């Protein structure tokens, strides 16, 4: 029962939030007509799907770079396949087992696989994602800094609060990279040998020091993070036009890091309900987009990711490709 309780709470939060949103905006009268516009604005719909695909590809490239930094290179086609399939688990997981767990388990099946480098690469993948998200948000935020006073007090408070959170995230990543350096860790080990002298912890710190050792790879990973978030957020920008709305680009790009972060909190199923309410509040406040249109666009942006998740599920059911089939996947095998 204890294991089922978090799942039941997620389902409850999602159901209540979606019910409130659909009732407030009259799903049949206001939201459903926007969803029907997808066929009419099919160009924007296809563009959004393409953006999600490019974001997934860039995510795989970033992970491959970090695996190389762990001296655990993996075939590029295999990294891409695992990344695509992990999207399926990200959108379907109700419990604690999600895309990250699948990524680790999938690579661990390889005969030459080593657990620690794979696990650390996933952790560093998230750290680089945090860095890229902060860089993108702070960059977009400065574009319309002069218009901040014209926004509502609620939107200003959210933007200012998230700006401090992103600034703190950058500091956290930098301090993490510094704390794992051999010189500092050895100093700490002398001070607290009972804790930092623990061999598995030392091995973990050495693996994480790849952020410094392979600093060129870390820079590439940070750049890839910015690019993949750009394409991910552009899918929601395309979704706005796909449902018949219009909105300026920079404001949407500045809102999306907050929307994506809030939707990633483990309080609902795949961020449903939480994402829509946050997207409605911020995008309406920043751009004046009608609230029902904003909710519709948020749902469509999520559905575009679901479409790629379904594709990942099909790959998962198909099973691992034979070695001579791996070259057919759309990514160069650079990690050999």
C-alpha positions in Angstrom: 0.0 0.0 0.0 2.9 2.4 0.8 4.3 1.8 -2.7 1.0 2.5 -4.3 0.3 5.7 -2.3 2.6 8.0 -4.4 1.1 6.7 -7.6 -2.4 7.3 -6.3 -1.5 10.8 -5.2 -0.1 11.6 -8.7 -3.2 10.3 -10.3 -5.3 12.3 -7.9 -3.4 15.6 -8.5 -3.5 15.1 -12.3 -7.2 14.3 -12.3 -8.1 17.3 -10.0 -6.0 19.8 -11.9 -7.2 18.7 -15.4 -10.8 18.6 -14.2 -10.5 22.2 -12.8 -8.8 23.5 -16.0 -11.2 21.8 -18.4 -14.2 23.0 -16.4 -12.9 26.5 -16.1 -12.2 26.8 -19.8 -15.1 24.7 -21.1 -13.3 21.8 -22.8 -15.9 21.1 -25.4 -16.7 24.7 -26.3 -13.2 26.3 -26.0 -10.4 23.8 -26.0 -11.6 21.1 -28.3 -12.0 23.5 -31.3 -8.3 24.5 -30.8 -7.3 20.8 -30.9 -9.3 20.3 -34.1 -7.2 23.1 -35.7 -4.2 20.8 -35.8 -5.2 19.3 -39.1 -5.7 22.8 -40.6 -2.4 24.1 -39.3 -0.6 20.8 -40.1 2.6 22.6 -41.1 3.1 23.9 -37.5 2.1 20.5 -36.1 4.8 18.8 -38.2 7.3 21.5 -37.3 6.7 20.8 -33.6 7.1 17.1 -34.0 10.4 17.7 -35.9 11.6 20.0 -33.0 10.9 17.2 -30.5 12.8 14.8 -32.6 15.8 17.1 -32.9 15.7 17.7 -29.2 15.9 13.9 -28.6 18.8 13.5 -31.0 20.7 16.3 -29.3 20.0 14.8 -25.9 21.5 11.5 -27.1 24.6 13.4 -28.4 25.0 15.1 -25.0 24.8 11.7 -23.2 27.3 10.2 -25.7 29.8 13.0 -25.0 29.5 12.5 -21.3 29.9 8.7 -21.7 33.2 9.4 -23.5 34.3 11.6 -20.6 33.8 8.5 -18.4 36.1 6.6 -20.8 33.1 4.4 -21.5 32.3 5.1 -25.2 29.1 3.6 -26.6 28.0 3.4 -30.2 26.1 6.5 -31.2 23.3 4.5 -32.7 22.8 2.6 -29.5 22.8 5.8 -27.4 20.2 7.2 -29.7 18.0 4.1 -29.5 18.2 4.0 -25.7 17.4 7.7 -25.5 14.4 7.4 -27.7 13.1 4.4 -25.8 13.6 6.2 -22.5 11.1 8.8 -23.6 8.5 6.1 -23.6 9.2 5.4 -19.9 9.3 9.1 -19.1 5.8 9.6 -20.2 4.3 6.3 -19.0 6.1 5.8 -15.6 3.9 6.3 -12.6 6.4 5.1 -10.0 10.1 5.7 -9.4 11.3 3.7 -12.5 11.5 6.0 -15.4 13.7 6.9 -18.3 16.9 7.3 -16.3 16.5 3.8 -14.9 15.9 2.4 -18.3 19.0 4.2 -19.7 21.2 2.6 -17.0 19.7 -0.9 -17.3 19.8 -0.8 -21.1 23.5 -0.1 -21.3 24.3 -2.5 -18.4 23.1 -5.3 -20.6 26.2 -4.9 -22.8 29.0 -7.4 -22.0 31.6 -4.6 -21.6 29.4 -2.3 -19.5 30.6 -0.8 -16.3 28.0 0.4 -13.8 29.7 3.4 -12.2 30.6 5.3 -15.4 27.1 4.7 -16.8 25.3 5.9 -13.6 27.6 8.9 -13.3 27.1 9.8 -16.9 23.3 10.0 -16.3 23.9 12.2 -13.2 26.2 14.5 -15.1 23.7 14.6 -17.9 21.2 16.2 -15.5 23.8 18.6 -14.2 24.6 19.7 -17.7 20.9 20.0 -18.5 20.5 22.3 -15.5 23.4 24.4 -16.7 22.0 24.6 -20.2 18.5 25.5 -18.9 19.9 28.3 -16.8 21.9 29.7 -19.7 18.9 29.7 -22.0 16.5 31.2 -19.4 18.9 34.0 -18.3 19.6 34.8 -21.9 16.0 35.0 -22.9 15.1 36.9 -19.7 17.5 39.7 -20.5 15.8 40.3 -23.9 12.7 41.7 -22.4 14.1 42.9 -19.1 13.0 46.5 -19.9 9.4 45.3 -20.1 9.3 43.6 -16.8 7.6 46.4 -15.0 4.7 46.2 -17.4 3.9 42.6 -16.4 1.6 41.5 -13.7 2.8 41.2 -10.2 2.3 37.4 -10.2 4.3 36.9 -13.4 7.1 39.2 -12.1 7.3 37.3 -8.9 7.6 34.0 -10.7 10.3 35.2 -13.1 12.3 36.8 -10.3 12.1 33.7 -8.2 13.1 31.4 -11.0 15.9 33.7 -11.9 17.3 33.3 -8.4 16.8 29.5 -8.6 18.6 29.3 -11.9 21.5 31.4 -10.6 21.7 29.1 -7.6 21.7 26.1 -9.9 24.7 27.4 -11.9 26.6 28.0 -8.6 25.7 24.4 -7.5 27.0 22.9 -10.7 30.3 24.9 -10.5 30.7 24.0 -6.8 30.0 20.3 -7.6 32.7 20.3 -10.3 35.2 22.0 -7.9 34.4 19.7 -5.0 35.3 16.5 -6.9 38.8 17.7 -7.9 41.5 15.4 -6.5 43.2 18.1 -4.5 40.1 19.3 -2.7 38.8 15.8 -2.2 42.1 14.6 -0.7 42.1 17.6 1.7 38.5 16.7 2.7 39.5 13.0 3.2 42.2 14.1 5.7 39.6 16.1 7.6 36.8 13.5 7.5 38.5 10.1 6.8 35.6 8.1 8.2 33.3 9.5 5.5 35.4 10.6 2.5 37.8 7.7 2.9 35.0 5.3 1.9 36.2 3.6 -1.3 32.9 3.6 -3.3 32.5 7.3 -2.5 36.1 8.0 -3.7 35.4 6.1 -6.9 32.2 8.1 -7.4 34.1 11.4 -6.8 36.8 10.4 -9.3 34.2 9.6 -11.9 32.4 12.9 -11.4 35.7 14.8 -11.8 35.3 14.1 -15.5 33.5 17.5 -15.6 37.0 19.0 -15.0 39.2 16.4 -16.7 37.3 16.4 -19.9 36.5 20.1 -19.8 36.1 20.4 -23.5 33.5 17.6 -23.5 31.7 19.5 -20.6 31.6 22.6 -22.7 30.2 20.7 -25.7 27.6 19.1 -23.3 26.6 22.5 -22.0 26.2 23.8 -25.6 24.2 20.7 -26.6 22.0 21.3 -23.5 21.1 24.8 -24.7 20.4 23.6 -28.2 18.2 20.7 -27.1 16.2 22.9 -24.8 15.8 25.4 -27.6 14.2 22.8 -29.9 12.2 21.3 -27.1 10.7 24.7 -26.2 10.2 25.5 -29.9 7.8 22.5 -30.1 5.5 24.4 -27.7 6.0 27.6 -29.7 4.9 25.6 -32.8 2.0 24.2 -30.8 0.7 27.7 -30.1 0.4 28.3 -33.8 -0.9 24.8 -34.5 -3.9 25.4 -32.3 -4.6 28.8 -34.0 -2.8 31.1 -31.6 0.0 33.7 -31.9 2.7 34.6 -29.5 6.2 36.3 -29.6 9.1 33.9 -29.6 11.3 35.3 -26.8 8.5 35.5 -24.2 7.5 31.9 -24.9 11.2 30.8 -24.6 11.6 32.6 -21.3 8.4 31.0 -19.9 9.2 27.4 -21.0 12.1 26.8 -18.6 9.8 27.5 -15.7 7.0 25.4 -17.2 9.4 22.5 -17.9 10.9 22.6 -14.4 7.5 22.7 -12.7 6.2 19.9 -14.9 9.2 17.8 -13.9 8.2 17.8 -10.3 7.1 14.3 -9.2 3.6 15.5 -8.2 1.5 14.4 -11.2 1.5 11.9 -14.1 3.9 13.1 -16.8 3.5 16.7 -15.5 -0.1 16.8 -16.7 -2.2 19.5 -15.1 0.8 21.2 -13.5 2.3 22.0 -16.9 -1.0 23.3 -18.3 -1.7 25.6 -15.4 1.8 27.0 -15.3 1.9 27.4 -19.1 -1.5 29.2 -19.0 -0.4 31.6 -16.2 3.0 32.5 -17.7 2.3 32.6 -21.4 -0.9 34.4 -20.9 0.8 36.9 -18.6 3.8 37.4 -20.8 2.1 37.4 -24.3 -1.6 38.0 -23.7 -2.4 34.7 -25.4 -6.0 33.7 -24.4 -6.0 31.2 -21.6 -7.9 28.5 -23.3 -5.5 28.7 -26.3 -2.6 28.5 -23.9 -4.0 25.4 -22.3 -4.6 23.8 -25.7 -1.1 24.6 -26.8 0.4 23.1 -23.7 -1.6 19.9 -24.2 -0.5 19.7 -27.9 3.2 20.3 -26.9 2.9 17.4 -24.5 1.2 15.2 -27.1 4.1 15.9 -29.5 6.4 14.4 -27.0 4.0 11.5 -26.4 4.1 10.8 -30.2 7.9 10.3 -29.9 7.4 8.3 -26.7 5.1 6.0 -28.6 7.7 5.5 -31.2 10.2 4.7 -28.4 7.7 2.2 -27.1 7.6 0.5 -30.5 11.4 0.3 -30.5 11.3 -1.2 -27.0 8.8 -3.9 -28.0 10.9 -4.7 -31.1 13.9 -5.4 -29.0 17.5 -4.5 -29.4 18.6 -4.4 -33.0 21.1 -6.8 -34.4 24.7 -5.4 -34.8 24.3 -5.1 -38.6 21.0 -3.2 -38.1 22.4 -0.5 -35.9 23.8 1.6 -38.7 20.3 2.1 -40.0 19.4 4.3 -37.1 19.8 8.1 -37.9 22.9 8.8 -36.0 26.6 8.3 -36.7 28.4 5.7 -34.7 30.9 8.1 -33.3 31.3 6.4 -30.0 33.2 3.3 -31.1 
